[in-house]
Structures are given as C-alpha cells and as structure tokens.
Amino acid sequence: MDTFVMSWLPGSEGEGVAEVLFGKRPFTGKLPVTWSHSQSQEPINIGDKNYNPLLLCGTA
C-alpha cells in the first residue's frame, strides 16, 4: 500500500481526518515513532542488529 492512515479518538479533529481521506486536503502527516511488527520487538531502535520495523518513522 502507498498510504496507511491511523486515527485514534479524533474528537473535534475528525473533520480534518475526513478531509484528507476524501481528497479535500493533502496528507502531510509523518509517523513520529517506528512501528514494530510485534510486542516482542520492543524496544526497537534504528541501528539495532535486528531492526526490521513494520512501519518506519517519518523522517525528513
């Protein structure tokens, strides 16, 4: 997949999420943390010998 959007309890910001999903606004978010494949990978850090995340942290 090209894009993966996750939104927990958007509250009053739900309209902003909808605007992105329906193409009214560009998606500009970045994942603030690396997402591991499973809890057994925690802690997961860039540079670790077995670093193989499910989703990479959005850098740049």
C-alpha distance matrix in Angstrom:
0.0 3.8 5.7 7.2 10.8 13.7 17.2 20.3 23.5 23.0 26.6 27.9 24.7 22.9 23.7 21.8 18.6 19.2 19.9 16.5 14.7 17.0 16.9 20.4 19.6 17.1 14.8 16.6 16.1 15.7 15.5 19.2 19.0 17.3 15.7 17.2 16.3 19.5 22.7 24.5 22.7 24.3 25.5 22.8 23.7 22.6 25.1 25.7 26.4 23.7 21.0 17.7 15.6 12.5 11.5 13.7 16.2 15.8 18.8 20.5
3.8 0.0 3.8 7.0 10.2 13.6 16.9 20.3 23.4 22.3 25.9 26.8 23.3 22.0 22.4 20.1 17.2 18.1 18.1 14.5 13.4 15.7 14.8 18.1 16.9 14.1 11.9 13.5 13.6 13.4 14.0 17.7 18.2 16.9 16.1 18.2 18.0 21.4 24.3 26.2 24.0 25.2 26.0 23.1 23.5 22.1 24.7 25.8 26.9 24.6 21.5 18.6 16.3 13.7 11.8 13.0 14.9 13.7 16.4 17.6
5.7 3.8 0.0 3.8 6.5 10.0 13.2 16.7 19.7 18.5 22.2 23.1 19.6 18.3 18.9 16.7 13.7 14.8 15.2 11.5 10.6 13.4 12.9 16.0 14.6 12.1 9.3 11.1 10.7 10.9 11.4 15.3 16.1 15.4 14.5 17.0 17.3 20.3 22.8 25.2 23.1 23.9 24.7 22.1 22.7 21.7 24.7 25.7 27.2 24.9 21.6 18.9 16.0 13.3 10.8 12.3 13.5 12.2 15.5 16.9
7.2 7.0 3.8 0.0 3.8 6.7 10.2 13.4 16.7 16.0 19.8 21.2 18.0 16.5 17.9 15.9 12.6 14.1 15.3 11.9 10.7 14.1 14.4 17.2 15.8 13.8 10.5 12.1 10.5 10.5 10.0 13.7 14.1 13.6 12.0 14.6 14.9 17.5 19.8 22.5 20.8 21.3 22.3 20.1 21.1 20.8 24.0 24.6 26.3 23.7 20.5 17.8 14.5 11.5 9.3 11.5 12.6 12.1 15.8 17.9
10.8 10.2 6.5 3.8 0.0 3.8 6.7 10.2 13.2 12.3 16.0 17.4 14.2 12.8 14.4 12.5 9.1 11.0 12.6 9.6 8.6 12.4 13.2 15.3 13.9 12.6 9.3 11.0 9.0 10.0 9.7 13.0 14.1 14.4 13.0 16.0 16.7 18.7 20.5 23.6 22.1 22.0 22.9 21.2 22.3 22.3 25.8 26.3 28.4 25.9 22.7 20.3 16.7 13.9 11.6 13.4 13.6 12.9 16.5 18.5
13.7 13.6 10.0 6.7 3.8 0.0 3.8 6.7 10.1 10.0 13.7 15.8 13.1 11.8 14.3 12.9 9.5 11.9 14.2 11.8 11.0 14.7 16.0 17.7 16.3 15.4 12.1 13.2 10.5 11.1 9.7 12.3 13.0 13.8 11.9 14.8 15.7 17.1 18.3 21.7 20.6 20.1 21.1 20.0 21.4 22.1 25.7 25.9 28.1 25.6 22.5 20.4 16.6 14.0 12.0 14.1 13.9 13.9 17.5 20.0
17.2 16.9 13.2 10.2 6.7 3.8 0.0 3.8 6.6 6.2 10.0 12.2 9.8 8.7 11.7 10.7 7.7 10.5 13.0 11.6 11.2 14.7 16.3 17.3 15.9 15.8 12.9 13.9 11.2 12.5 11.5 13.3 14.6 16.1 14.5 17.5 18.7 19.5 20.2 23.8 22.9 21.9 22.8 22.1 23.5 24.4 28.1 28.3 30.8 28.5 25.4 23.5 19.7 17.3 15.3 17.0 16.1 16.0 19.4 21.6
20.3 20.3 16.7 13.4 10.2 6.7 3.8 0.0 3.8 5.6 8.7 11.8 10.4 9.6 13.2 12.9 10.5 13.1 15.9 15.0 14.6 17.9 19.7 20.4 19.2 19.3 16.4 17.1 14.2 15.1 13.5 14.5 15.3 17.1 15.3 17.9 19.2 19.3 19.3 23.1 22.7 21.3 22.2 22.2 23.9 25.4 29.1 28.9 31.5 29.1 26.3 24.7 20.9 18.8 17.2 18.9 17.9 18.3 21.5 24.0
23.5 23.4 19.7 16.7 13.2 10.1 6.6 3.8 0.0 3.8 5.4 9.0 8.8 8.1 11.9 12.5 10.9 13.1 16.0 16.0 15.8 18.6 20.7 20.8 19.8 20.6 18.2 18.9 16.3 17.8 16.6 17.2 18.4 20.5 18.9 21.5 22.8 22.7 22.4 26.2 26.0 24.4 25.2 25.5 27.1 28.7 32.4 32.3 35.0 32.7 29.8 28.4 24.6 22.5 20.9 22.5 21.2 21.3 24.4 26.6
23.0 22.3 18.5 16.0 12.3 10.0 6.2 5.6 3.8 0.0 3.8 6.2 5.1 4.8 8.5 8.8 7.7 10.2 12.7 13.0 13.4 16.0 17.8 17.5 16.4 17.5 15.5 16.3 14.2 16.3 15.9 16.8 18.7 21.0 19.9 22.9 24.4 24.7 24.8 28.5 27.9 26.3 26.9 26.7 27.9 29.0 32.8 33.2 36.0 33.8 30.7 29.2 25.4 23.3 21.2 22.4 20.9 20.3 23.2 25.0
26.6 25.9 22.2 19.8 16.0 13.7 10.0 8.7 5.4 3.8 0.0 3.8 5.3 5.7 8.8 10.2 10.2 11.9 14.3 15.5 16.0 18.0 20.0 19.1 18.4 20.0 18.5 19.2 17.4 19.7 19.5 20.0 21.9 24.4 23.4 26.3 27.8 27.9 27.6 31.4 31.0 29.2 29.8 29.9 31.1 32.4 36.1 36.4 39.3 37.3 34.2 32.8 29.0 27.0 24.9 26.1 24.4 23.8 26.5 28.1
27.9 26.8 23.1 21.2 17.4 15.8 12.2 11.8 9.0 6.2 3.8 0.0 3.8 5.5 7.1 8.5 10.0 11.4 13.0 14.7 15.9 17.3 19.0 17.4 16.7 18.9 18.0 18.7 17.5 20.2 20.7 21.2 23.7 26.4 25.7 28.9 30.5 30.9 30.7 34.5 33.8 32.0 32.3 32.2 33.1 34.1 37.9 38.5 41.5 39.6 36.3 35.0 31.2 29.3 26.8 27.6 25.7 24.6 27.1 28.2
24.7 23.3 19.6 18.0 14.2 13.1 9.8 10.4 8.8 5.1 5.3 3.8 0.0 3.8 5.4 5.3 6.7 8.9 10.2 11.4 12.9 14.7 15.9 14.6 13.5 15.3 14.2 14.9 13.8 16.7 17.5 18.3 20.9 23.6 23.1 26.4 28.1 28.9 29.0 32.7 31.7 30.0 30.3 29.8 30.5 31.2 35.0 35.8 38.7 36.9 33.5 32.1 28.4 26.4 23.7 24.4 22.5 21.2 23.6 24.7
22.9 22.0 18.3 16.5 12.8 11.8 8.7 9.6 8.1 4.8 5.7 5.5 3.8 0.0 3.8 5.4 5.1 6.3 8.7 10.1 10.6 12.4 14.4 13.6 13.2 15.2 14.1 15.7 14.7 17.6 18.1 19.6 21.8 24.0 22.9 26.1 27.3 28.1 28.6 32.3 31.5 30.2 30.9 30.3 31.3 32.0 35.8 36.4 39.1 36.9 33.6 31.9 28.1 25.7 23.3 24.5 23.2 22.0 24.8 26.0
23.7 22.4 18.9 17.9 14.4 14.3 11.7 13.2 11.9 8.5 8.8 7.1 5.4 3.8 0.0 3.8 5.4 5.0 6.2 8.8 9.9 10.5 12.3 10.7 10.9 13.6 13.5 15.4 15.3 18.7 19.9 21.6 24.2 26.3 25.5 28.8 30.0 31.1 31.8 35.4 34.4 33.3 33.8 33.0 33.7 34.1 37.8 38.7 41.4 39.3 35.9 34.0 30.3 27.9 25.3 26.3 24.9 23.2 25.9 26.6
21.8 20.1 16.7 15.9 12.5 12.9 10.7 12.9 12.5 8.8 10.2 8.5 5.3 5.4 3.8 0.0 3.8 5.4 5.1 6.5 8.8 10.1 10.8 9.3 8.3 10.5 10.2 11.7 11.8 15.3 16.9 18.6 21.5 23.7 23.3 26.8 28.3 29.7 30.5 33.9 32.6 31.4 31.7 30.6 31.1 31.1 34.8 36.0 38.7 36.8 33.3 31.6 28.0 25.8 22.9 23.5 21.9 19.9 22.4 22.9
18.6 17.2 13.7 12.6 9.1 9.5 7.7 10.5 10.9 7.7 10.2 10.0 6.7 5.1 5.4 3.8 0.0 3.8 5.5 5.3 6.3 8.7 10.1 10.0 9.1 10.5 9.2 11.3 10.7 13.9 15.0 17.2 19.6 21.4 20.6 23.9 25.1 26.5 27.5 31.0 29.8 28.9 29.4 28.3 29.0 29.2 32.8 33.8 36.3 34.2 30.7 28.8 25.1 22.7 20.0 21.1 19.9 18.3 21.2 22.2
19.2 18.1 14.8 14.1 11.0 11.9 10.5 13.1 13.1 10.2 11.9 11.4 8.9 6.3 5.0 5.4 3.8 0.0 3.8 5.4 5.0 6.1 8.5 8.4 9.1 11.2 10.9 13.7 13.8 17.1 18.3 20.7 23.0 24.5 23.4 26.6 27.4 28.9 30.1 33.6 32.5 31.9 32.6 31.4 32.3 32.3 36.0 36.8 39.1 36.9 33.5 31.3 27.7 25.0 22.5 23.8 23.1 21.3 24.3 25.1
19.9 18.1 15.2 15.3 12.6 14.2 13.0 15.9 16.0 12.7 14.3 13.0 10.2 8.7 6.2 5.1 5.5 3.8 0.0 3.8 5.6 5.4 6.1 4.9 5.6 8.4 9.2 12.1 13.2 16.8 18.8 21.2 23.9 25.5 24.9 28.2 29.2 31.1 32.4 35.7 34.3 33.7 34.2 32.7 33.1 32.8 36.4 37.6 40.0 37.9 34.4 32.3 28.8 26.3 23.5 24.3 23.4 21.1 23.7 23.9
16.5 14.5 11.5 11.9 9.6 11.8 11.6 15.0 16.0 13.0 15.5 14.7 11.4 10.1 8.8 6.5 5.3 5.4 3.8 0.0 3.8 5.5 5.2 5.9 4.9 5.9 5.8 9.1 10.2 13.6 15.7 18.4 21.0 22.3 21.8 25.2 26.2 28.3 29.8 33.0 31.3 30.9 31.4 29.6 29.9 29.4 32.9 34.2 36.5 34.5 31.0 28.8 25.4 23.0 20.0 20.8 20.1 17.7 20.4 20.7
14.7 13.4 10.6 10.7 8.6 11.0 11.2 14.6 15.8 13.4 16.0 15.9 12.9 10.6 9.9 8.8 6.3 5.0 5.6 3.8 0.0 3.8 5.6 7.8 8.2 8.9 8.3 11.9 12.4 15.3 16.7 19.8 21.8 22.6 21.6 24.6 25.1 27.1 28.9 32.1 30.7 30.6 31.4 29.7 30.5 30.1 33.5 34.5 36.5 34.2 30.9 28.4 25.0 22.1 19.7 21.1 20.9 19.0 22.1 22.9
17.0 15.7 13.4 14.1 12.4 14.7 14.7 17.9 18.6 16.0 18.0 17.3 14.7 12.4 10.5 10.1 8.7 6.1 5.4 5.5 3.8 0.0 3.8 5.8 8.0 9.6 10.4 14.1 15.4 18.5 20.2 23.3 25.5 26.3 25.3 28.3 28.6 30.8 32.6 35.8 34.4 34.4 35.2 33.4 34.1 33.6 37.0 38.1 40.0 37.7 34.4 31.8 28.5 25.6 23.2 24.5 24.4 22.2 25.1 25.5
16.9 14.8 12.9 14.4 13.2 16.0 16.3 19.7 20.7 17.8 20.0 19.0 15.9 14.4 12.3 10.8 10.1 8.5 6.1 5.2 5.6 3.8 0.0 3.8 5.5 6.7 8.5 12.1 14.2 17.3 19.6 22.7 25.1 26.0 25.5 28.7 29.3 31.7 33.6 36.6 34.9 34.8 35.4 33.3 33.6 32.7 36.0 37.4 39.4 37.4 33.9 31.5 28.4 25.7 23.0 23.8 23.5 20.9 23.3 23.2
20.4 18.1 16.0 17.2 15.3 17.7 17.3 20.4 20.8 17.5 19.1 17.4 14.6 13.6 10.7 9.3 10.0 8.4 4.9 5.9 7.8 5.8 3.8 0.0 3.8 6.9 9.5 12.5 14.9 18.4 21.0 23.6 26.4 27.8 27.5 30.9 31.8 34.0 35.7 38.8 37.1 36.7 37.1 35.2 35.3 34.5 37.8 39.4 41.7 39.8 36.2 34.0 30.8 28.4 25.4 25.9 25.1 22.4 24.5 24.1
19.6 16.9 14.6 15.8 13.9 16.3 15.9 19.2 19.8 16.4 18.4 16.7 13.5 13.2 10.9 8.3 9.1 9.1 5.6 4.9 8.2 8.0 5.5 3.8 0.0 3.8 6.5 9.0 11.6 15.2 18.0 20.4 23.5 25.0 25.2 28.7 30.0 32.3 33.7 36.8 34.8 34.3 34.4 32.5 32.3 31.4 34.8 36.5 38.9 37.3 33.6 31.7 28.5 26.4 23.1 23.2 22.1 19.2 21.1 20.6
17.1 14.1 12.1 13.8 12.6 15.4 15.8 19.3 20.6 17.5 20.0 18.9 15.3 15.2 13.6 10.5 10.5 11.2 8.4 5.9 8.9 9.6 6.7 6.9 3.8 0.0 3.8 6.1 9.3 12.5 15.6 18.2 21.2 22.4 22.8 26.3 27.7 30.3 31.9 34.7 32.5 32.1 32.2 29.9 29.5 28.4 31.6 33.5 35.8 34.3 30.6 28.7 25.7 23.8 20.4 20.2 19.2 16.1 17.9 17.2
14.8 11.9 9.3 10.5 9.3 12.1 12.9 16.4 18.2 15.5 18.5 18.0 14.2 14.1 13.5 10.2 9.2 10.9 9.2 5.8 8.3 10.4 8.5 9.5 6.5 3.8 0.0 3.8 6.0 9.1 12.0 14.8 17.5 18.8 19.1 22.6 24.0 26.5 28.1 30.9 28.7 28.3 28.4 26.2 26.0 25.0 28.4 30.1 32.4 30.8 27.1 25.3 22.1 20.2 16.8 16.7 15.7 12.8 15.1 15.1
16.6 13.5 11.1 12.1 11.0 13.2 13.9 17.1 18.9 16.3 19.2 18.7 14.9 15.7 15.4 11.7 11.3 13.7 12.1 9.1 11.9 14.1 12.1 12.5 9.0 6.1 3.8 0.0 3.8 6.7 10.2 12.4 15.6 17.2 18.2 21.9 23.9 26.3 27.6 30.3 27.8 27.1 26.8 24.6 23.9 22.8 26.1 28.1 30.7 29.5 25.7 24.3 21.2 20.0 16.3 15.4 13.7 10.5 12.1 11.9
16.1 13.6 10.7 10.5 9.0 10.5 11.2 14.2 16.3 14.2 17.4 17.5 13.8 14.7 15.3 11.8 10.7 13.8 13.2 10.2 12.4 15.4 14.2 14.9 11.6 9.3 6.0 3.8 0.0 3.8 6.8 9.0 12.1 14.0 14.9 18.7 20.8 23.1 24.1 26.9 24.5 23.6 23.3 21.3 20.9 20.2 23.8 25.5 28.2 26.8 23.1 21.8 18.5 17.3 13.7 12.9 11.0 8.3 10.6 11.5
15.7 13.4 10.9 10.5 10.0 11.1 12.5 15.1 17.8 16.3 19.7 20.2 16.7 17.6 18.7 15.3 13.9 17.1 16.8 13.6 15.3 18.5 17.3 18.4 15.2 12.5 9.1 6.7 3.8 0.0 3.8 6.1 8.9 10.6 12.1 15.8 18.3 20.6 21.6 24.1 21.4 20.6 20.1 17.9 17.3 16.5 20.0 21.7 24.5 23.3 19.5 18.5 15.3 14.7 10.9 9.6 7.3 4.6 7.4 9.1
15.5 14.0 11.4 10.0 9.7 9.7 11.5 13.5 16.6 15.9 19.5 20.7 17.5 18.1 19.9 16.9 15.0 18.3 18.8 15.7 16.7 20.2 19.6 21.0 18.0 15.6 12.0 10.2 6.8 3.8 0.0 3.8 5.6 7.2 8.5 12.3 14.9 17.0 17.9 20.4 17.8 16.9 16.6 14.6 14.4 14.2 17.9 19.1 22.0 20.5 16.8 15.8 12.4 11.8 8.3 7.4 5.1 4.8 8.1 11.1
19.2 17.7 15.3 13.7 13.0 12.3 13.3 14.5 17.2 16.8 20.0 21.2 18.3 19.6 21.6 18.6 17.2 20.7 21.2 18.4 19.8 23.3 22.7 23.6 20.4 18.2 14.8 12.4 9.0 6.1 3.8 0.0 3.8 7.1 9.3 12.8 16.1 17.6 17.7 20.1 17.5 15.8 15.0 13.5 12.9 13.1 16.9 18.2 21.4 20.4 16.8 16.6 13.4 13.7 10.6 9.0 5.7 6.2 8.2 11.2
19.0 18.2 16.1 14.1 14.1 13.0 14.6 15.3 18.4 18.7 21.9 23.7 20.9 21.8 24.2 21.5 19.6 23.0 23.9 21.0 21.8 25.5 25.1 26.4 23.5 21.2 17.5 15.6 12.1 8.9 5.6 3.8 0.0 3.8 6.3 9.4 12.9 14.3 14.3 16.4 13.7 12.1 11.4 9.7 9.6 10.5 14.2 14.9 18.1 17.0 13.5 13.5 10.4 11.2 8.7 7.4 4.9 7.6 9.5 13.1
17.3 16.9 15.4 13.6 14.4 13.8 16.1 17.1 20.5 21.0 24.4 26.4 23.6 24.0 26.3 23.7 21.4 24.5 25.5 22.3 22.6 26.3 26.0 27.8 25.0 22.4 18.8 17.2 14.0 10.6 7.2 7.1 3.8 0.0 3.8 6.4 9.9 11.7 12.4 14.1 11.0 10.3 10.0 7.5 7.8 8.4 12.1 12.4 15.2 13.6 10.1 9.8 6.6 7.8 6.0 4.9 4.4 8.1 10.2 14.0
15.7 16.1 14.5 12.0 13.0 11.9 14.5 15.3 18.9 19.9 23.4 25.7 23.1 22.9 25.5 23.3 20.6 23.4 24.9 21.8 21.6 25.3 25.5 27.5 25.2 22.8 19.1 18.2 14.9 12.1 8.5 9.3 6.3 3.8 0.0 3.8 6.8 8.7 9.8 12.1 9.7 9.5 10.3 8.3 10.2 11.3 14.6 14.1 16.4 14.0 11.0 9.6 5.9 5.6 4.9 6.4 7.4 10.6 13.4 17.1
17.2 18.2 17.0 14.6 16.0 14.8 17.5 17.9 21.5 22.9 26.3 28.9 26.4 26.1 28.8 26.8 23.9 26.6 28.2 25.2 24.6 28.3 28.7 30.9 28.7 26.3 22.6 21.9 18.7 15.8 12.3 12.8 9.4 6.4 3.8 0.0 3.8 5.5 7.0 8.6 6.2 7.1 8.6 6.8 9.7 11.3 13.9 12.6 14.2 11.4 9.1 7.6 4.7 5.2 6.9 8.7 10.4 13.8 16.3 20.0
16.3 18.0 17.3 14.9 16.7 15.7 18.7 19.2 22.8 24.4 27.8 30.5 28.1 27.3 30.0 28.3 25.1 27.4 29.2 26.2 25.1 28.6 29.3 31.8 30.0 27.7 24.0 23.9 20.8 18.3 14.9 16.1 12.9 9.9 6.8 3.8 0.0 3.8 7.2 8.3 7.0 9.2 11.4 9.8 12.8 14.2 16.3 14.5 15.3 11.9 10.4 7.9 6.0 4.9 8.2 10.9 13.3 16.5 19.1 22.7
19.5 21.4 20.3 17.5 18.7 17.1 19.5 19.3 22.7 24.7 27.9 30.9 28.9 28.1 31.1 29.7 26.5 28.9 31.1 28.3 27.1 30.8 31.7 34.0 32.3 30.3 26.5 26.3 23.1 20.6 17.0 17.6 14.3 11.7 8.7 5.5 3.8 0.0 3.8 5.4 5.7 7.6 10.3 10.1 13.7 15.9 17.9 15.6 16.4 13.0 12.2 10.6 9.1 8.6 11.4 13.9 15.8 19.1 21.7 25.4
22.7 24.3 22.8 19.8 20.5 18.3 20.2 19.3 22.4 24.8 27.6 30.7 29.0 28.6 31.8 30.5 27.5 30.1 32.4 29.8 28.9 32.6 33.6 35.7 33.7 31.9 28.1 27.6 24.1 21.6 17.9 17.7 14.3 12.4 9.8 7.0 7.2 3.8 0.0 3.8 5.3 5.5 8.3 9.5 13.3 16.2 18.2 15.6 16.9 14.1 13.4 12.8 11.2 11.5 13.7 15.6 16.7 20.3 22.6 26.4
24.5 26.2 25.2 22.5 23.6 21.7 23.8 23.1 26.2 28.5 31.4 34.5 32.7 32.3 35.4 33.9 31.0 33.6 35.7 33.0 32.1 35.8 36.6 38.8 36.8 34.7 30.9 30.3 26.9 24.1 20.4 20.1 16.4 14.1 12.1 8.6 8.3 5.4 3.8 0.0 3.8 5.5 8.2 9.4 13.1 15.9 17.1 14.0 14.7 11.9 12.2 12.1 11.7 12.7 15.4 17.0 18.4 22.1 24.1 27.8
22.7 24.0 23.1 20.8 22.1 20.6 22.9 22.7 26.0 27.9 31.0 33.8 31.7 31.5 34.4 32.6 29.8 32.5 34.3 31.3 30.7 34.4 34.9 37.1 34.8 32.5 28.7 27.8 24.5 21.4 17.8 17.5 13.7 11.0 9.7 6.2 7.0 5.7 5.3 3.8 0.0 3.8 6.0 5.9 9.5 12.1 13.4 10.6 11.6 8.8 8.6 8.8 8.5 10.4 12.8 13.8 15.2 19.0 20.7 24.4
24.3 25.2 23.9 21.3 22.0 20.1 21.9 21.3 24.4 26.3 29.2 32.0 30.0 30.2 33.3 31.4 28.9 31.9 33.7 30.9 30.6 34.4 34.8 36.7 34.3 32.1 28.3 27.1 23.6 20.6 16.9 15.8 12.1 10.3 9.5 7.1 9.2 7.6 5.5 5.5 3.8 0.0 2.9 5.0 8.5 11.9 13.7 11.2 13.1 11.2 10.4 11.3 10.2 12.1 13.6 14.2 14.7 18.4 20.0 23.7
25.5 26.0 24.7 22.3 22.9 21.1 22.8 22.2 25.2 26.9 29.8 32.3 30.3 30.9 33.8 31.7 29.4 32.6 34.2 31.4 31.4 35.2 35.4 37.1 34.4 32.2 28.4 26.8 23.3 20.1 16.6 15.0 11.4 10.0 10.3 8.6 11.4 10.3 8.3 8.2 6.0 2.9 0.0 3.8 6.5 10.2 12.0 9.7 12.3 11.2 10.1 11.8 10.9 13.4 14.3 14.1 14.0 17.8 18.8 22.4
22.8 23.1 22.1 20.1 21.2 20.0 22.1 22.2 25.5 26.7 29.9 32.2 29.8 30.3 33.0 30.6 28.3 31.4 32.7 29.6 29.7 33.4 33.3 35.2 32.5 29.9 26.2 24.6 21.3 17.9 14.6 13.5 9.7 7.5 8.3 6.8 9.8 10.1 9.5 9.4 5.9 5.0 3.8 0.0 3.8 7.0 9.1 7.3 10.0 8.8 6.8 8.5 7.7 10.7 11.4 10.8 11.2 15.0 16.0 19.6
23.7 23.5 22.7 21.1 22.3 21.4 23.5 23.9 27.1 27.9 31.1 33.1 30.5 31.3 33.7 31.1 29.0 32.3 33.1 29.9 30.5 34.1 33.6 35.3 32.3 29.5 26.0 23.9 20.9 17.3 14.4 12.9 9.6 7.8 10.2 9.7 12.8 13.7 13.3 13.1 9.5 8.5 6.5 3.8 0.0 3.8 6.1 5.7 9.3 9.3 6.8 9.5 9.1 12.5 12.4 10.6 10.4 13.8 13.9 17.3
22.6 22.1 21.7 20.8 22.3 22.1 24.4 25.4 28.7 29.0 32.4 34.1 31.2 32.0 34.1 31.1 29.2 32.3 32.8 29.4 30.1 33.6 32.7 34.5 31.4 28.4 25.0 22.8 20.2 16.5 14.2 13.1 10.5 8.4 11.3 11.3 14.2 15.9 16.2 15.9 12.1 11.9 10.2 7.0 3.8 0.0 3.8 5.7 8.9 9.4 6.4 9.0 9.1 12.6 12.0 9.4 9.4 12.4 11.9 14.9
25.1 24.7 24.7 24.0 25.8 25.7 28.1 29.1 32.4 32.8 36.1 37.9 35.0 35.8 37.8 34.8 32.8 36.0 36.4 32.9 33.5 37.0 36.0 37.8 34.8 31.6 28.4 26.1 23.8 20.0 17.9 16.9 14.2 12.1 14.6 13.9 16.3 17.9 18.2 17.1 13.4 13.7 12.0 9.1 6.1 3.8 0.0 3.8 6.4 8.3 6.6 9.9 11.4 15.1 15.0 12.6 13.0 15.7 14.8 17.4
25.7 25.8 25.7 24.6 26.3 25.9 28.3 28.9 32.3 33.2 36.4 38.5 35.8 36.4 38.7 36.0 33.8 36.8 37.6 34.2 34.5 38.1 37.4 39.4 36.5 33.5 30.1 28.1 25.5 21.7 19.1 18.2 14.9 12.4 14.1 12.6 14.5 15.6 15.6 14.0 10.6 11.2 9.7 7.3 5.7 5.7 3.8 0.0 3.8 5.5 5.1 8.9 10.7 14.5 15.3 13.7 14.5 17.7 17.5 20.4
26.4 26.9 27.2 26.3 28.4 28.1 30.8 31.5 35.0 36.0 39.3 41.5 38.7 39.1 41.4 38.7 36.3 39.1 40.0 36.5 36.5 40.0 39.4 41.7 38.9 35.8 32.4 30.7 28.2 24.5 22.0 21.4 18.1 15.2 16.4 14.2 15.3 16.4 16.9 14.7 11.6 13.1 12.3 10.0 9.3 8.9 6.4 3.8 0.0 3.8 5.7 9.0 11.9 15.5 17.0 15.8 17.3 20.4 20.2 23.1
23.7 24.6 24.9 23.7 25.9 25.6 28.5 29.1 32.7 33.8 37.3 39.6 36.9 36.9 39.3 36.8 34.2 36.9 37.9 34.5 34.2 37.7 37.4 39.8 37.3 34.3 30.8 29.5 26.8 23.3 20.5 20.4 17.0 13.6 14.0 11.4 11.9 13.0 14.1 11.9 8.8 11.2 11.2 8.8 9.3 9.4 8.3 5.5 3.8 0.0 3.8 6.1 9.2 12.5 14.5 14.1 16.2 19.5 20.0 23.1
21.0 21.5 21.6 20.5 22.7 22.5 25.4 26.3 29.8 30.7 34.2 36.3 33.5 33.6 35.9 33.3 30.7 33.5 34.4 31.0 30.9 34.4 33.9 36.2 33.6 30.6 27.1 25.7 23.1 19.5 16.8 16.8 13.5 10.1 11.0 9.1 10.4 12.2 13.4 12.2 8.6 10.4 10.1 6.8 6.8 6.4 6.6 5.1 5.7 3.8 0.0 3.8 6.2 9.9 11.2 10.4 12.4 15.7 16.3 19.5
17.7 18.6 18.9 17.8 20.3 20.4 23.5 24.7 28.4 29.2 32.8 35.0 32.1 31.9 34.0 31.6 28.8 31.3 32.3 28.8 28.4 31.8 31.5 34.0 31.7 28.7 25.3 24.3 21.8 18.5 15.8 16.6 13.5 9.8 9.6 7.6 7.9 10.6 12.8 12.1 8.8 11.3 11.8 8.5 9.5 9.0 9.9 8.9 9.0 6.1 3.8 0.0 3.8 6.8 8.8 9.0 11.9 15.0 16.3 19.6
15.6 16.3 16.0 14.5 16.7 16.6 19.7 20.9 24.6 25.4 29.0 31.2 28.4 28.1 30.3 28.0 25.1 27.7 28.8 25.4 25.0 28.5 28.4 30.8 28.5 25.7 22.1 21.2 18.5 15.3 12.4 13.4 10.4 6.6 5.9 4.7 6.0 9.1 11.2 11.7 8.5 10.2 10.9 7.7 9.1 9.1 11.4 10.7 11.9 9.2 6.2 3.8 0.0 3.8 5.4 6.2 9.1 12.3 14.3 17.8
12.5 13.7 13.3 11.5 13.9 14.0 17.3 18.8 22.5 23.3 27.0 29.3 26.4 25.7 27.9 25.8 22.7 25.0 26.3 23.0 22.1 25.6 25.7 28.4 26.4 23.8 20.2 20.0 17.3 14.7 11.8 13.7 11.2 7.8 5.6 5.2 4.9 8.6 11.5 12.7 10.4 12.1 13.4 10.7 12.5 12.6 15.1 14.5 15.5 12.5 9.9 6.8 3.8 0.0 3.8 6.8 9.9 12.6 15.3 18.7
11.5 11.8 10.8 9.3 11.6 12.0 15.3 17.2 20.9 21.2 24.9 26.8 23.7 23.3 25.3 22.9 20.0 22.5 23.5 20.0 19.7 23.2 23.0 25.4 23.1 20.4 16.8 16.3 13.7 10.9 8.3 10.6 8.7 6.0 4.9 6.9 8.2 11.4 13.7 15.4 12.8 13.6 14.3 11.4 12.4 12.0 15.0 15.3 17.0 14.5 11.2 8.8 5.4 3.8 0.0 3.8 6.7 8.9 11.9 15.2
13.7 13.0 12.3 11.5 13.4 14.1 17.0 18.9 22.5 22.4 26.1 27.6 24.4 24.5 26.3 23.5 21.1 23.8 24.3 20.8 21.1 24.5 23.8 25.9 23.2 20.2 16.7 15.4 12.9 9.6 7.4 9.0 7.4 4.9 6.4 8.7 10.9 13.9 15.6 17.0 13.8 14.2 14.1 10.8 10.6 9.4 12.6 13.7 15.8 14.1 10.4 9.0 6.2 6.8 3.8 0.0 3.7 6.2 8.5 11.9
16.2 14.9 13.5 12.6 13.6 13.9 16.1 17.9 21.2 20.9 24.4 25.7 22.5 23.2 24.9 21.9 19.9 23.1 23.4 20.1 20.9 24.4 23.5 25.1 22.1 19.2 15.7 13.7 11.0 7.3 5.1 5.7 4.9 4.4 7.4 10.4 13.3 15.8 16.7 18.4 15.2 14.7 14.0 11.2 10.4 9.4 13.0 14.5 17.3 16.2 12.4 11.9 9.1 9.9 6.7 3.7 0.0 3.8 6.0 9.7
15.8 13.7 12.2 12.1 12.9 13.9 16.0 18.3 21.3 20.3 23.8 24.6 21.2 22.0 23.2 19.9 18.3 21.3 21.1 17.7 19.0 22.2 20.9 22.4 19.2 16.1 12.8 10.5 8.3 4.6 4.8 6.2 7.6 8.1 10.6 13.8 16.5 19.1 20.3 22.1 19.0 18.4 17.8 15.0 13.8 12.4 15.7 17.7 20.4 19.5 15.7 15.0 12.3 12.6 8.9 6.2 3.8 0.0 3.8 6.9
18.8 16.4 15.5 15.8 16.5 17.5 19.4 21.5 24.4 23.2 26.5 27.1 23.6 24.8 25.9 22.4 21.2 24.3 23.7 20.4 22.1 25.1 23.3 24.5 21.1 17.9 15.1 12.1 10.6 7.4 8.1 8.2 9.5 10.2 13.4 16.3 19.1 21.7 22.6 24.1 20.7 20.0 18.8 16.0 13.9 11.9 14.8 17.5 20.2 20.0 16.3 16.3 14.3 15.3 11.9 8.5 6.0 3.8 0.0 3.8
20.5 17.6 16.9 17.9 18.5 20.0 21.6 24.0 26.6 25.0 28.1 28.2 24.7 26.0 26.6 22.9 22.2 25.1 23.9 20.7 22.9 25.5 23.2 24.1 20.6 17.2 15.1 11.9 11.5 9.1 11.1 11.2 13.1 14.0 17.1 20.0 22.7 25.4 26.4 27.8 24.4 23.7 22.4 19.6 17.3 14.9 17.4 20.4 23.1 23.1 19.5 19.6 17.8 18.7 15.2 11.9 9.7 6.9 3.8 0.0
